[in-house]
Amino acid sequence: MVLRRGLAGIVAAALLGSASVSLLARPASAATAMSSVVCSSPSHPALAVRLTRDIQAARRGRVSTVAVRIDDPGLGLNCWLDSWQHFDSASVVKVTILGALLRKALDQHRHLSRTETARATAMITRSDNGAASALWAELGRNYLQHFLNLAGMRSTRLGPGGYWGLTQITASDQMLLLRLLLNSNAVLNTAARNFALGLMARVIPSQRWGVPAGAPTSLTAHVKNGWLPLATHQWRVHSMGCFTGRGGGYSIVVLTQDDPSMAYGIATIEGIAERINRDLNPGARQVVPQSGISPSWGTPDESIPALR
């Protein structure tokens, strides 16, 4: 992935003045007492206990601040960890932009234009920032908020002006969005949902890290990731995705901040995701490996803004 193609100035003076933006990582703060993971499954209580234990174990010793949300309707399973905590979205908001674009086309009783299709494809499959900025501007804040209202994403707060990467998101709201893509609903029709899922299944290999770690290769992973370094809370590194090919599918959202490097955040996410996918798919032999990114890769040591 190419960090040098981040939006020029995306996190400039719009945040408390330009002095607040730094790509030099501050030392990681000491880990605070961990919040408790809550997993529930009336039909599979032992699985809920195992997931709770395994997610806690994956977080042990990590300095990352983490929010997790898991939804597996087929198993009647849900997990929550600080799922209402707000994070800067970085590029996971691009799935929201895509949802709003698809809904607007439905409102107007039309297909996406050739330009819209090209921008949506670039925005999701290779996390193109220019395409996201163009769609954000064309949709407008009023319509983007309208889509959030329709989706029930009441805790999501749009970023200021054109700064879509500073949208405030929660793991619970991101799960609502994934549910819209997986299930029949009144917001997005089947064609729109299939289009969005198809793009998320075609994300380029270098950006398919995160929640797919540990998932059986027999499933299709539909994923979108995001990453952003700022002076406060260092790196934000997020991964969200849903998995189809087994029953009605399942979804995982992991949001992080306070990561001393991008690679550290990815390792935190994949350590959690690998245990989740293993527990949800016992006995799977061929699984997606962790990305094995070098710890020094993606550290904020370049004098460029980096937003994906």
C-alpha positions as CSV (number, residue, x, y, z in Angstrom):
1,M,0.0,0.0,0.0
2,V,1.3,3.5,-0.8
3,L,1.2,5.8,2.1
4,R,2.7,8.6,0.1
5,R,-0.6,9.1,-1.7
6,G,-2.5,10.2,1.4
7,L,-4.6,13.3,1.2
8,A,-2.4,16.3,1.2
9,G,-3.1,18.2,4.4
10,I,-6.1,16.0,5.4
11,V,-5.3,16.5,9.0
12,A,-3.9,20.0,8.8
13,A,-5.0,23.1,10.7
14,A,-8.5,21.8,11.0
15,L,-7.5,20.1,14.2
16,L,-6.7,22.5,17.0
17,G,-4.1,24.2,14.8
18,S,-1.3,22.7,12.7
19,A,0.9,22.2,15.7
20,S,-1.4,19.4,16.9
21,V,-0.5,17.2,13.9
22,S,2.7,15.3,14.1
23,L,3.9,12.1,12.5
24,L,6.5,11.5,15.2
25,A,5.1,8.8,17.4
26,R,5.1,9.7,21.1
27,P,6.0,6.8,23.5
28,A,3.1,4.4,24.0
29,S,1.2,5.1,27.2
30,A,1.2,2.5,29.9
31,A,-1.6,0.0,29.5
32,T,-4.5,0.8,31.6
33,A,-6.9,-1.8,33.2
34,M,-8.6,-3.6,30.4
35,S,-12.3,-3.4,29.9
36,S,-14.2,-6.6,30.0
37,V,-15.3,-8.5,26.9
38,V,-18.9,-9.6,27.0
39,C,-19.9,-12.5,24.7
40,S,-23.4,-14.0,24.7
41,S,-25.0,-17.0,22.9
42,P,-28.0,-18.6,24.5
43,S,-27.6,-21.6,22.2
44,H,-23.8,-21.9,22.5
45,P,-22.9,-20.7,26.0
46,A,-19.5,-22.6,26.0
47,L,-18.5,-20.8,22.8
48,A,-19.3,-17.4,24.3
49,V,-17.1,-18.3,27.3
50,R,-14.3,-19.4,25.1
51,L,-14.4,-16.3,22.9
52,T,-14.5,-14.1,26.0
53,R,-11.4,-15.8,27.3
54,D,-9.5,-15.8,24.0
55,I,-10.1,-12.2,23.2
56,Q,-8.9,-11.2,26.6
57,A,-5.8,-13.3,26.2
58,A,-5.1,-11.7,22.8
59,R,-5.2,-8.2,24.3
60,R,-3.0,-9.0,27.2
61,G,0.2,-7.1,27.2
62,R,-0.8,-4.8,24.3
63,V,-0.8,-1.0,24.7
64,S,-3.5,-0.5,22.0
65,T,-6.9,0.9,23.0
66,V,-9.3,-1.6,21.4
67,A,-13.0,-1.8,20.6
68,V,-14.5,-5.0,19.3
69,R,-17.9,-6.1,18.0
70,I,-18.8,-9.6,16.7
71,D,-22.1,-10.8,15.2
72,D,-22.8,-14.4,14.2
73,P,-26.6,-14.7,13.7
74,G,-26.3,-18.4,12.8
75,L,-24.8,-19.2,16.2
76,G,-26.9,-16.5,18.0
77,L,-23.6,-15.0,19.1
78,N,-22.7,-11.4,19.9
79,C,-19.6,-10.0,21.5
80,W,-19.0,-6.4,22.7
81,L,-15.9,-4.6,24.0
82,D,-16.1,-0.8,24.4
83,S,-18.3,-0.9,21.3
84,W,-19.6,2.6,21.9
85,Q,-16.2,4.3,22.2
86,H,-15.5,6.8,19.5
87,F,-12.5,6.6,17.2
88,D,-11.3,8.7,14.2
89,S,-12.5,6.6,11.3
90,A,-9.6,6.8,8.8
91,S,-10.7,4.9,5.7
92,V,-13.2,2.5,7.1
93,V,-15.7,5.4,6.6
94,K,-15.4,4.7,2.9
95,V,-17.9,1.9,3.4
96,T,-20.4,4.4,4.8
97,I,-19.7,6.7,1.8
98,L,-20.4,3.7,-0.5
99,G,-23.6,2.9,1.3
100,A,-24.8,6.5,0.9
101,L,-23.9,6.5,-2.8
102,L,-25.9,3.4,-3.4
103,R,-28.9,4.6,-1.4
104,K,-28.9,7.9,-3.3
105,A,-29.0,6.1,-6.6
106,L,-31.9,4.0,-5.4
107,D,-33.7,7.2,-4.3
108,Q,-33.2,8.6,-7.8
109,H,-34.3,5.3,-9.4
110,R,-31.1,4.9,-11.4
111,H,-27.9,2.9,-11.7
112,L,-24.6,4.3,-10.7
113,S,-22.9,6.4,-13.5
114,R,-19.7,5.2,-15.0
115,T,-17.8,7.8,-13.1
116,E,-19.5,6.8,-9.8
117,T,-18.7,3.2,-10.4
118,A,-15.1,3.9,-11.1
119,R,-14.7,6.1,-8.0
120,A,-16.5,3.6,-5.8
121,T,-14.3,0.8,-7.1
122,A,-11.1,2.7,-6.5
123,M,-12.3,3.9,-3.1
124,I,-12.9,0.4,-1.7
125,T,-10.6,-1.9,-3.6
126,R,-7.4,0.2,-3.2
127,S,-8.6,2.8,-0.7
128,D,-8.2,5.7,-3.1
129,N,-8.5,8.9,-1.1
130,G,-9.2,11.2,-4.1
131,A,-12.1,9.0,-5.1
132,A,-13.5,9.2,-1.5
133,S,-13.1,12.9,-1.4
134,A,-14.9,13.4,-4.7
135,L,-17.9,11.2,-3.6
136,W,-18.0,12.8,-0.1
137,A,-18.3,16.2,-1.8
138,E,-20.8,15.1,-4.4
139,L,-23.1,13.4,-1.8
140,G,-22.9,16.3,0.6
141,R,-23.2,16.3,4.4
142,N,-27.0,16.5,4.4
143,Y,-27.3,13.3,2.3
144,L,-24.5,11.5,4.2
145,Q,-26.4,12.3,7.5
146,H,-29.6,11.1,5.9
147,F,-28.0,7.8,5.2
148,L,-26.7,7.5,8.7
149,N,-30.2,8.1,10.0
150,L,-31.7,5.5,7.7
151,A,-29.0,3.0,8.8
152,G,-29.6,3.7,12.5
153,M,-26.0,4.8,12.9
154,R,-26.9,7.3,15.5
155,S,-23.4,7.4,17.2
156,T,-21.5,8.2,14.0
157,R,-20.5,11.9,13.6
158,L,-19.4,13.1,10.2
159,G,-15.9,14.6,10.0
160,P,-15.6,18.4,9.7
161,G,-15.8,19.9,6.2
162,G,-14.0,17.6,3.8
163,Y,-12.2,15.6,6.4
164,W,-14.0,12.3,6.0
165,G,-11.2,10.5,7.8
166,L,-12.0,12.3,11.0
167,T,-15.5,11.0,11.1
168,Q,-16.2,9.7,14.6
169,I,-17.2,6.0,14.5
170,T,-18.0,3.3,17.0
171,A,-17.7,-0.5,16.6
172,S,-21.5,-0.9,17.2
173,D,-22.4,1.5,14.4
174,Q,-19.9,-0.2,12.0
175,M,-21.6,-3.5,12.8
176,L,-25.0,-2.0,11.9
177,L,-23.5,-1.1,8.5
178,L,-22.1,-4.6,8.0
179,R,-25.6,-6.0,8.8
180,L,-27.1,-3.8,6.1
181,L,-24.7,-5.4,3.6
182,L,-25.3,-9.0,4.7
183,N,-29.1,-9.0,5.3
184,S,-32.2,-8.0,3.4
185,N,-33.4,-4.6,4.6
186,A,-35.3,-1.5,3.5
187,V,-32.2,0.7,3.1
188,L,-30.2,-1.2,0.4
189,N,-31.7,-3.6,-2.1
190,T,-30.1,-6.9,-3.1
191,A,-28.2,-5.5,-6.1
192,A,-26.7,-2.6,-4.0
193,R,-25.7,-5.0,-1.3
194,N,-24.1,-7.4,-3.7
195,F,-22.2,-4.6,-5.4
196,A,-20.8,-3.4,-2.1
197,L,-19.8,-6.9,-0.9
198,G,-18.3,-7.6,-4.3
199,L,-16.0,-4.6,-4.0
200,M,-15.0,-5.5,-0.4
201,A,-14.1,-9.0,-1.6
202,R,-11.8,-7.5,-4.2
203,V,-9.6,-5.3,-2.0
204,I,-6.0,-5.5,-3.2
205,P,-3.8,-8.1,-1.4
206,S,-1.6,-5.6,0.4
207,Q,-4.7,-4.2,2.1
208,R,-6.4,-7.5,3.1
209,W,-4.8,-7.7,6.5
210,G,-6.8,-7.5,9.8
211,V,-10.0,-9.3,10.5
212,P,-9.5,-12.0,7.8
213,A,-6.6,-13.5,9.9
214,G,-7.4,-17.0,10.9
215,A,-10.6,-17.3,8.8
216,P,-11.0,-20.5,6.7
217,T,-10.0,-20.0,3.1
218,S,-13.2,-21.6,2.1
219,L,-15.1,-18.5,3.2
220,T,-15.2,-15.2,1.3
221,A,-13.8,-12.2,3.3
222,H,-15.3,-8.8,2.6
223,V,-13.0,-6.3,4.3
224,K,-12.2,-2.7,4.6
225,N,-9.3,-1.3,6.7
226,G,-8.1,2.2,7.7
227,W,-5.0,3.7,9.3
228,L,-4.1,7.2,10.4
229,P,-1.3,8.7,12.6
230,L,-1.9,11.8,14.7
231,A,-0.1,13.4,17.6
232,T,-2.9,12.4,20.0
233,H,-3.4,8.6,20.4
234,Q,-0.6,7.9,17.8
235,W,-1.8,5.5,15.2
236,R,-5.4,4.6,14.6
237,V,-5.6,1.2,12.9
238,H,-9.0,-0.4,12.1
239,S,-10.3,-3.4,10.3
240,M,-13.9,-4.5,9.7
241,G,-15.3,-7.2,7.6
242,C,-17.9,-9.9,7.0
243,F,-17.5,-13.5,6.0
244,T,-19.8,-15.4,3.7
245,G,-20.0,-19.0,2.6
246,R,-21.2,-20.5,5.9
247,G,-24.9,-20.1,6.7
248,G,-25.9,-16.4,6.9
249,G,-22.3,-15.3,7.4
250,Y,-20.8,-13.4,10.3
251,S,-19.1,-10.1,10.9
252,I,-16.1,-8.7,12.9
253,V,-15.2,-5.1,13.7
254,V,-11.9,-4.2,15.5
255,L,-11.0,-0.6,16.0
256,T,-7.7,0.5,17.7
257,Q,-5.8,3.6,18.7
258,D,-2.7,4.4,20.8
259,D,-0.7,2.1,18.5
260,P,3.0,3.0,18.5
261,S,3.2,2.0,14.8
262,M,0.9,0.8,12.0
263,A,2.4,-2.6,12.2
264,Y,1.7,-2.8,15.9
265,G,-1.9,-2.0,15.4
266,I,-2.2,-4.6,12.7
267,A,-0.6,-7.2,15.0
268,T,-3.1,-6.3,17.7
269,I,-6.1,-6.7,15.4
270,E,-4.9,-9.9,13.8
271,G,-4.1,-11.5,17.2
272,I,-7.7,-10.9,18.2
273,A,-9.2,-11.8,14.8
274,E,-7.3,-15.1,14.6
275,R,-8.7,-16.3,17.9
276,I,-12.2,-15.2,16.9
277,N,-12.1,-16.9,13.5
278,R,-10.7,-20.0,15.0
279,D,-13.4,-20.3,17.7
280,L,-16.2,-19.6,15.2
281,N,-14.8,-22.2,12.7
282,P,-13.4,-25.1,14.8
283,G,-11.5,-27.7,12.9
284,A,-10.8,-25.5,9.8
285,R,-7.5,-26.6,8.3
286,Q,-6.7,-24.0,5.7
287,V,-6.9,-20.6,7.2
288,V,-5.8,-17.1,6.3
289,P,-2.4,-16.4,8.0
290,Q,-1.5,-13.3,9.9
291,S,0.1,-10.8,7.6
292,G,3.5,-11.0,9.3
293,I,4.3,-7.3,8.6
294,S,7.7,-6.1,9.9
295,P,7.3,-4.1,13.2
296,S,9.1,-1.2,11.6
297,W,6.8,-1.1,8.5
298,G,4.4,1.8,8.6
299,T,6.0,3.7,11.5
300,P,5.2,7.5,11.2
301,D,8.7,8.6,10.5
302,E,8.0,10.4,7.2
303,S,7.1,14.1,7.0
304,I,3.9,13.3,5.1
305,P,0.3,13.0,6.2
306,A,-0.8,9.4,5.9
307,L,-4.5,8.6,5.8
308,R,-6.0,5.4,4.4
